[in-house]
Amino acid sequence: MEVAPEVGVFERIPGSLFRASLISVLLTALLFGGTLGFYLIEGASWFDSFYMALITLTTVGYGEVFTLSTAGRVFNSILMISGVTVMFISVAILADLVLKLELAHTLGQRRRLRMFQKLTKHYIVCGAGRVGRGVVNELLRNHASVLVIDINKDRAEWAIERGIPTLIADATRDATLREAHIDAARGLVAALSSDAENVYVTLAARALSPDLVVSARSSDEEAGDKLRTAGATTVLAPYGLIGHRLAQSLLSPHVLSFLDVASAFEKASGSGLEIGQVPVTETNRYLSETLESSQIRQRYGVIVVAIRKPEGGMCFNPSGETRIESGDYLIAMGESDGLRKMQADFS
């Protein structure tokens, strides 16, 4: 398991690239200068001059390749002092660079682990492919806390670049889900490319957190049945969903247009219309009131189109005499601001 690394750690250390380049330039310049000096002073061949300069700078202790004159020895003395000085400087710069890189990596790891430990009421998205990215974008648009898991570093890079907490690991393993603090999560999305992997993720998630809301992607109905058996709360088949919407665009284009505006596409269309769910708690101010007496429509500018009852039944188009009871979920449609205000008041 690997916590996603920070992007550009090397670049965050000021002057690191410059100092590393400076070492190479200094050593190359000394080697070239030594070769040229021996060639001009002693009249040796280019290769012998290069070899003499190399063994002098590396201080390997070999004997002289050719007999040095007094001028050659003076030059060689200067070259040795310069070489040793540059080598010490190079070692100091490299040690400082390695220490800073290691320190930055260690501190970054600790900071990210602390960030993971603080995660609560978040959503875990397993898979950073096209479906997973769409899920993440929608969750972030609704200001939800998100953690992404993907074993592929290239796919995970998309989430890392956006500052999203990311685990580069196998989402089918219990250890990975524990690392993602599944016990404190609000929901999990299994959006891996393989139906088998999504089944494993669903089974693992359900075993670790029995009450967790698990949504899964499937490629066909058969896989969907397996996912429901594994414990998925909701199963969606992207290809089947696209086929249905394409057919509806031909049969009922205006209905489809309305549903688009009232769901995930209102931002693109410029409308603030949304459909959301509002839970009713035992301390709710409207508890036991009717929809008419609560004046929800007048107060928030939203319409209650359905009520999900605690036992699982769905009451569509409830009348004004329908009472608001603890455990209900009001499915409301209206402007974003009004819906957000209603959700805040009800919670």
C-alpha positions in Angstrom: 0.0 0.0 0.0 1.3 3.4 -0.8 0.1 6.9 0.2 0.0 9.1 -2.8 3.2 11.2 -3.0 3.1 14.9 -3.2 3.6 16.4 -6.6 6.8 18.3 -7.2 8.6 17.5 -3.9 12.0 18.1 -5.6 10.8 21.4 -7.0 9.7 22.6 -3.6 13.3 22.6 -2.3 14.7 26.0 -3.4 17.8 25.9 -5.7 18.0 22.1 -5.6 18.1 21.7 -9.3 20.6 24.6 -9.6 23.0 23.2 -7.0 22.9 19.7 -8.5 23.7 21.1 -11.9 26.5 23.2 -10.4 28.2 20.1 -9.1 28.2 18.6 -12.6 29.5 21.8 -14.2 32.3 22.2 -11.7 33.6 18.6 -12.0 33.3 18.7 -15.8 35.2 22.1 -16.0 38.0 20.8 -13.7 38.4 17.6 -15.8 38.4 19.5 -19.0 40.8 22.1 -17.6 43.2 19.4 -16.2 43.2 17.6 -19.6 43.9 20.8 -21.5 46.6 21.9 -18.9 48.6 18.6 -19.2 48.2 18.6 -22.9 49.7 22.1 -23.2 52.3 22.0 -20.4 53.6 18.4 -20.9 52.8 17.9 -24.6 51.1 14.5 -23.8 48.5 13.0 -25.9 44.8 13.9 -25.3 44.0 10.5 -23.9 47.0 10.5 -21.5 46.3 14.0 -20.4 42.6 13.1 -19.8 43.6 10.0 -17.8 46.2 12.0 -15.7 43.6 14.6 -14.9 41.0 11.9 -14.0 43.2 10.0 -11.6 44.3 13.3 -10.0 40.8 14.5 -9.4 39.5 11.1 -8.1 42.6 10.7 -5.9 42.9 7.0 -6.6 46.6 7.0 -5.9 47.9 5.7 -9.2 51.4 6.7 -10.3 52.1 9.4 -12.9 51.2 8.4 -16.4 54.1 10.4 -17.7 57.0 12.2 -16.0 55.9 15.7 -14.9 58.1 18.7 -15.2 58.3 21.4 -12.5 55.6 23.4 -14.2 53.5 20.2 -14.6 53.8 19.4 -10.9 52.8 23.0 -9.9 49.8 22.7 -12.2 49.0 19.2 -10.8 49.2 20.5 -7.2 46.7 23.3 -8.1 44.5 20.7 -9.8 44.6 18.4 -6.7 43.7 21.1 -4.3 40.9 22.4 -6.5 39.6 18.8 -7.1 39.6 17.9 -3.4 37.8 21.2 -2.6 35.2 20.7 -5.2 34.7 17.1 -4.1 34.1 18.2 -0.5 31.7 20.9 -1.6 29.9 18.4 -3.9 29.5 15.8 -1.1 28.1 18.5 1.2 25.7 19.8 -1.4 24.5 16.2 -2.3 24.2 15.3 1.4 22.1 18.4 2.1 19.9 17.7 -1.0 19.3 14.1 0.0 18.5 15.1 3.6 16.0 17.7 2.5 14.4 15.3 0.0 14.1 12.6 2.6 12.8 15.1 5.2 10.3 16.5 2.8 9.1 13.0 1.9 8.8 11.9 5.6 7.0 15.1 6.7 4.7 14.8 3.7 3.9 11.2 4.5 3.1 12.1 8.1 1.0 15.1 7.1 -1.0 13.0 4.7 -1.5 10.2 7.2 -2.7 12.7 9.7 -5.1 14.1 7.1 -6.4 10.5 6.5 -6.9 10.0 10.2 -9.0 13.1 10.4 -11.3 12.0 7.6 -14.9 11.5 8.8 -18.2 11.3 7.1 -16.3 11.1 3.8 -17.0 9.2 0.6 -14.6 6.6 -0.7 -14.3 6.3 -4.5 -12.6 3.1 -5.6 -11.4 3.6 -9.1 -10.1 6.8 -10.8 -11.3 5.9 -14.3 -13.9 7.8 -16.3 -16.8 6.7 -14.1 -14.8 7.3 -10.9 -13.8 10.8 -12.0 -17.4 11.6 -12.8 -18.4 10.5 -9.3 -15.6 12.5 -7.7 -16.5 15.7 -9.6 -20.1 15.4 -8.6 -19.3 14.8 -4.9 -16.9 17.8 -4.9 -19.5 20.0 -6.6 -21.7 19.2 -3.6 -18.9 20.1 -1.2 -18.5 16.5 0.0 -15.3 15.1 1.5 -13.7 12.5 -0.9 -11.0 9.9 -0.7 -9.9 8.1 -3.9 -8.4 4.6 -4.1 -6.7 3.3 -7.3 -3.9 0.8 -7.8 -2.8 2.5 -11.0 -0.4 5.4 -10.4 -1.2 7.1 -13.7 -4.9 7.1 -13.0 -4.4 8.2 -9.4 -2.3 11.2 -10.6 -5.5 12.9 -11.8 -6.8 13.0 -8.2 -3.4 13.9 -6.7 -3.1 16.9 -8.9 -6.4 18.2 -7.6 -5.4 17.8 -4.0 -7.8 14.9 -3.3 -6.6 12.5 -0.6 -5.5 9.4 -2.6 -4.4 5.9 -1.8 -2.4 4.0 -4.5 -3.4 0.5 -3.4 -5.6 -2.5 -4.1 -9.2 -1.5 -3.1 -10.2 -5.1 -2.8 -8.0 -5.6 0.3 -9.4 -5.1 3.8 -6.2 -3.3 4.8 -6.7 -0.7 2.1 -10.2 0.1 3.2 -9.2 0.3 6.8 -6.5 2.8 5.8 -9.2 4.8 4.1 -11.1 4.9 7.4 -14.1 3.0 6.1 -15.5 2.8 9.6 -15.9 6.6 9.6 -17.1 6.9 5.9 -20.5 8.0 4.8 -20.5 5.9 1.6 -18.4 4.0 -0.8 -18.5 3.8 -4.6 -17.1 0.7 -6.4 -16.2 2.1 -9.8 -13.4 -0.2 -10.8 -13.2 -1.4 -14.4 -13.7 -5.1 -13.5 -17.1 -6.4 -12.3 -15.2 -9.1 -10.2 -13.2 -6.4 -8.4 -16.3 -4.4 -7.7 -17.9 -7.5 -6.2 -14.8 -8.0 -4.0 -14.8 -4.3 -2.9 -18.5 -4.5 -2.1 -18.0 -7.7 0.0 -15.1 -6.2 1.9 -16.8 -2.9 2.5 -20.0 -4.6 3.7 -18.0 -6.9 6.1 -16.0 -4.0 7.5 -18.9 -1.5 7.8 -22.3 -3.3 7.7 -24.4 0.0 7.6 -22.3 1.7 4.9 -24.1 2.9 1.8 -22.4 1.1 -1.1 -22.9 2.1 -4.7 -21.4 0.0 -7.5 -20.9 0.1 -11.2 -21.7 -3.0 -13.3 -21.2 -3.9 -17.0 -24.4 -5.9 -17.3 -27.5 -7.1 -15.4 -25.9 -10.5 -14.4 -23.0 -8.6 -12.7 -25.5 -6.3 -11.1 -27.3 -9.2 -9.5 -24.0 -10.4 -8.0 -23.2 -7.0 -6.7 -26.6 -6.8 -5.0 -26.1 -10.2 -3.5 -22.7 -9.0 -2.3 -24.4 -6.1 -0.4 -24.4 -3.2 -2.8 -27.1 -0.6 -1.9 -27.3 0.7 -5.4 -26.1 -0.8 -8.7 -25.8 1.2 -12.0 -24.8 -0.1 -15.4 -23.3 2.9 -17.3 -23.9 1.3 -20.8 -27.5 0.5 -20.0 -28.1 3.9 -18.5 -26.7 5.6 -21.6 -28.8 3.5 -23.8 -31.9 4.3 -21.9 -31.2 8.1 -22.0 -30.5 8.0 -25.7 -33.8 6.3 -26.3 -35.6 8.8 -24.1 -33.9 11.6 -26.1 -35.8 10.3 -29.1 -39.1 9.4 -27.5 -39.5 12.1 -24.9 -36.9 14.8 -25.5 -38.6 17.5 -23.3 -38.9 15.1 -20.4 -35.2 14.2 -20.7 -34.3 17.9 -20.9 -36.2 18.6 -17.7 -34.5 15.7 -15.9 -31.1 16.9 -17.1 -31.7 20.4 -15.7 -33.0 18.9 -12.4 -30.1 16.6 -11.8 -26.4 16.7 -12.6 -26.5 19.1 -15.6 -28.0 22.2 -14.0 -24.5 23.8 -13.6 -23.8 23.4 -17.3 -27.2 24.7 -18.3 -26.9 27.7 -16.1 -29.9 26.8 -13.9 -29.8 26.4 -10.1 -32.5 23.7 -10.0 -31.7 20.6 -8.1 -33.3 17.5 -6.6 -32.1 16.5 -3.2 -33.0 14.4 -0.1 -33.7 15.9 3.3 -33.6 13.6 6.3 -36.2 14.1 9.1 -34.7 13.6 12.6 -36.5 13.2 16.0 -35.7 16.7 16.9 -37.0 18.2 13.7 -39.1 21.4 14.1 -41.7 20.2 11.6 -42.1 16.7 13.2 -45.7 15.5 13.1 -46.8 18.5 11.0 -48.4 18.1 7.6 -46.7 19.2 4.4 -49.3 22.0 4.1 -49.0 23.3 7.7 -45.2 23.2 7.6 -45.3 25.6 4.6 -42.1 24.1 3.2 -42.9 25.4 -0.3 -43.4 28.9 0.9 -40.4 29.0 3.2 -37.8 27.4 1.0 -39.3 27.6 -2.5 -39.0 23.8 -3.0 -41.5 21.1 -3.9 -41.7 17.8 -2.1 -42.1 15.3 -4.9 -41.8 12.1 -2.8 -41.2 10.8 0.7 -39.1 7.8 1.4 -40.5 6.0 4.5 -38.3 4.4 7.2 -39.5 0.9 6.2 -38.4 1.5 2.6 -41.6 2.4 0.9 -41.8 5.4 -1.4 -44.7 7.8 -1.4 -44.8 9.7 -4.7 -46.6 13.1 -5.0 -47.6 13.2 -1.4 -50.7 15.3 -0.6 -50.7 18.3 1.7 -52.2 16.2 4.5 -49.2 13.9 4.6 -47.5 14.1 8.0 -43.8 14.5 8.4 -42.5 11.6 10.5 -39.1 10.8 12.1 -36.9 8.7 9.8 -38.5 10.1 6.6 -36.5 11.3 3.7 -38.1 14.2 1.9 -37.3 14.1 -1.8 -37.4 17.8 -2.7 -36.9 19.8 -5.9 -36.1 23.5 -6.1 -33.5 26.2 -6.4 -30.1 25.2 -5.0 -30.1 28.0 -2.3 -33.5 27.0 -1.0 -32.7 23.3 -1.0 -29.4 24.0 0.9 -31.3 26.1 3.5 -33.9 23.4 4.0 -31.3 20.7 4.5 -29.5 22.9 7.0 -32.7 23.7 9.0 -33.8 20.1 9.0 -30.5 18.8 10.2 
